Amino acid sequence: MKKYRVWSEVNLRTLAQNLKQIKQKLDPEIKTLVVIKADAYGHGAVPVAQTTLEYDADMLGVGDSTEAIELRQAGILAPIVVLGSIIEEEIGWIVSYEITPTVHSMDMLGRLNEESHRQKKRLKIHLKIDTGMTRLGASPKRAIEIAKKITALPHLELEGVCTHHSSSFNPEEADFTTKQTALFNEVVNEIEKKIKTKIPLKHVASTGTIFTNNSNLFNMVRPGGGLFGIDPGNLTKHGFTKLKPVLSLKSQVTFLKTVPTGTPIGYGRTHVTSKRTKVATIPVGYNDGYPYHLSNKGHVLIRGQKAPLIGTVTMDYIMVDTTKISGVKTGDEVVLIGRQEDESITVEELSHITNSSPYVITCGLGKRVRRVYV
Ligand SMILES: Cc1ncc(COP(=O)(O)O)c(C=O)c1O
C-alpha cells in the first residue's frame, strides 16, 4: 500500500458487511435509507452510496442539496432524501435533480409546488414530526395541518413521514425513545385519518434504535454511524452491536530526535521530558481533524506498540514518545485510528478522551487526508 503523509483507508467490504448485518436485524419488508450526509461521515459519499446501493440499500439520506447534487452528478439515480431543512435558494435544484426534501413547516410548500409546476414535475416530500428532539420537525398538531396542505397541492406528493430519536444510542434512555415512537404513531394515525390515505413510508430509526430494538421500526430505517462500524453511544457496552470499523487513519514518522531529560516539547512547553526520550514527529495535526484535546493524552501505534503523545497537537504535526519501541525509523507507518498487529485505537476511545461524539472525529477529517479505498 502506497503511503502518504496522512491518509484514511476506507474498507468498502467492511461497509457492505455492516449493511448486511443491519439488514439481518430487520424484517425483510423494511426498507433501508442509508444516511451518508457529511460526506458519508468522512468516508466519501459517492463510493459509499455506490457500495450500499449495490448491497440493496433503497434510498440515500443527505444533509443538504449540495450533497444530493454531488451524488446525482456522479450518476446516482436512486431516491435521495434531504434530511435537514431546505432553504429557498435550493428549491430550483431540488426540483430539477429530483431530490426529495423533508419539510418541517408550511413555509416552502407553496414555492415547492410552484417550481414543480414550472418544471412540469411532481415532487415527493417527507414530513418530519418533532416528538422530542426539538431540532427540526413540525409540532404534532401543526404536522396534521401541513400534511393536509401537501395533499391538497397538485404538484406535491406526501411520500414519507418521519421523526428522529434524541437518545436511542443510549439503551438506558429506552423509555424516552419509546415515548417518542408512541407519539409519532399517534400523530401519523391521525394524519392518515384526516387525509384518508396511507402514507407509503414511515421512518424513525437511526443506528441506536435499530440495535436496541426498543421501538417499532415502521417500514424504513435510517442507519448512519452503524454502517461505518461506529457506535454512536454505548451500544457495544450493552452488548448490542458487533459492527466493524470501516475507516483507519494512518501516517508515517517523518522526523526522529533523541533529547535529554528536562527537554520541553512543543507549544507552551506543556510536556517536559523526565528521561532521555526518543521523540518521533508525525505529519498530522488539528488541521487534518486530529483532535487537539488529545494533547498529552492520546497515543498512536508504531511497530505494533503504543507511543504516547507528548506536547500539544499542533496544526500540522504531533510528537510522540517512542523510547520504549525498538528500531523506530523515519518512514515507519503510524496508526492513529485502526489496528496495527495486536493493538488498536478506535474512534470511540478517542471520543471518550476528548469528551465528544465518535462521529465528530470521522466527520472532521481535513482535506489533506488522502482517502484510499481498500
Ligand atoms: C435525521 C437523521 N436520521 C438518521 C441519522 C443517522 O443516525 P446514526 O448515525 O446514529 O445512525 C441522523 C444522523 O445524525 C439524522 O440526523
The ligand as an ORCA input file, in Angstrom:
! r2SCAN-3c Opt
* xyz 0 1
  C     -32.427     12.671     10.715
  C     -31.363     11.645     10.910
  N     -31.643     10.366     10.696
  C     -30.730      9.399     10.863
  C     -29.447      9.699     11.267
  C     -28.453      8.599     11.452
  O     -28.086      8.454     12.785
  P     -26.970      7.420     13.206
  O     -25.712      7.881     12.556
  O     -26.873      7.491     14.673
  O     -27.389      6.102     12.689
  C     -29.110     11.020     11.519
  C     -27.765     11.356     11.982
  O     -27.439     12.334     12.566
  C     -30.093     12.028     11.333
  O     -29.820     13.322     11.565
*
